[in-house]
């Protein structure tokens, strides 16, 4: 099985320092949904891993999160794409859980659910913590220069990137890379 693991906020959709709290605030980045469709059409399954500490902070509830994801699924279907599953951490940072990235818990859940060894599977995110979590289980790290990493365009990359991290302008550029393999 070919599995591609994507971060959500800042990778697929606009990120916000005030958290994405509702379907109205969930807005896809230009070309991101089409990039997922392109990945799908090349035979890859796509899953999302996302920290959603706004739940633990009481900023929104699970029904709002589900509504955001329903919007994403609907918009993806309209361009011929799909996400197979969404794995999220609902905890606040002070909860010290094993599922909040950079901890690898969400990736361990994916491996268990799919019965896969994730070594070599691509993981894509806009922050060091996204990639650290994935590489802890052997994923191949890919940084997109959107969201939290948009400020690194044309500058030195952030400290702490895992060895071997490949860098792409955005999710569309990553999709182009992936389907060309």
N, C-alpha and C positions, 0 to 999 in steps of 0.2 A: 504494500500500500504506500502510495506517495502522499505524504502529509506535510502541509505547510502551516506553520503556527504564526499567527499575527497578533500583535498588540492592537488595542482598539483606539483609545483617545490619542490623537496626535499622529497616528499611523493610517487609520481608515477615516476618521472623522476629526473635525476641528476639536482642539483641546481648549480648556478654560481653567485659569487659576481659581475660578469660583466653582469649578466642577460642572460637568454636563449633567443636568438634573431632570430634564424632561425631553419628550420627543421633539418639541419645538426647538430646543437647544442643540439637539443632535443633528449636525450638518456634515455630510460627507466632504472630504477633501476632493478637490478637482481630480478626476480620473481614477480615484481609488476604487470605486465600485466596479468600473470597467476592468481595472487591473485584476480584481478578484475573479471576475468572469473569465478573463483570459487565462488565469492560473487554473481555474476549473476545467476549461475547455482543453487544456494541455494534459488533463488526466490527474490533476492534483486535488486532494481533499483539503479543505481549509477549515481550521478551527481558530478560535480567538481565545486569548488569555488576557485578562484585564483586572487591574486593581480597581475596586469600586468602593473606596473608603467613605464616599459620601453616604453609603448605606449605614456604616458603623458610626458615622458622625450625625446621623439623623437628618441629613439634608434632603433625602428622597427615600422612597420605600421600594420594595421589590416590584410592586405593580408598575411603578414609573420606569424602573429598569427594564422590565419585560416589555413595556410600551415602546421604549427606545429601540430595543432589539427587534420588535415587530416591525417598526418603521424601517430599520436597516434591512431586514429580510425582504420586505416588500420592495424596497428600492433596488436591492440586488436582483430580485427576480425579474424586475422590469428591464434589466440590462443582460439577463441571461446568466447570472451568477448565483452562488449560494454559499452559505457557511454551514458546515455540518453540526457544529456544537460551539457553545460559548462557555468557557470556564472562567468564573470570576471569584475574586476574594472580596467578601463583604466587610472585612475587618478594618478598624482604624489602626494606624501605625502602633499605637501603644498596646494593642492586643497581643503583640509578639507571636503571631501565628506562623505556621509554616507555609501558608498559601500566598501571602503577600509578597509580590516580587520586590526585592531580588531573591527571596527564598524560592526553592524549586517546587514547592508543593503542587501548584497548578499543573506543572509539567508532569509530575509523578501521577497525578490524576488522569491526565491524557494517556500516558503510557499504559496505565492499568485499564482504563475504559476500552482502549483499542487493542490491547494485548501486543503492543509494539515496543521495540527498542528504539528510542528516539535519536540514537547516535547518527549524526549526519543529516538529520531532517532540518530544513531551514526554519529559523525563527527570525521574525522581523519586528523591529520596534524602533521607537524614536528616542530611547534613553538607555543609558548604561545599565540601569537595573533590569530592564526588559531582557537584555542580552545576557547578563550575568545569570539570571534565573534559567534561561534556556541552555546555556553552556554547562551548567551544573549537571545536566543529564545528557550532555554530549551533542546538543543541537549545534548546527552551523549558524553563527551569528551574522545578521545583516542589519545594519543601521540605515534608516531613512532620514534624510535631512528635512524633515517636516516636524511639526509639533515642537517638542522640547529641544530638538536638535536643529531647528531651522536657523538659529543664530550662528551655527558652525559652518554655514556655506561660505566657502572661500577663506576659512580660518582653520586654525589648528583644531583637531577633533577633541572631544572631551576626554579627560583623564579616566582611566579605569576600563577602557574598552577591552573586551576579551581578545586574546591573541587570535588572529585570523579573521577578524571582523571585516566584512566587505561593506562598502559604503555606496548608497544609491541616492539619487536626488529625491525620489519619492517612491510610492508603491508601484506606480506605472513602470518606472525604470527597473525596479526589482523584478516585476512580472516579465519584462522584456528579457532580463538576464536569465530568469528561471526557465522560461519556455525555450530559450536558445540552447540549453544544455543538451 
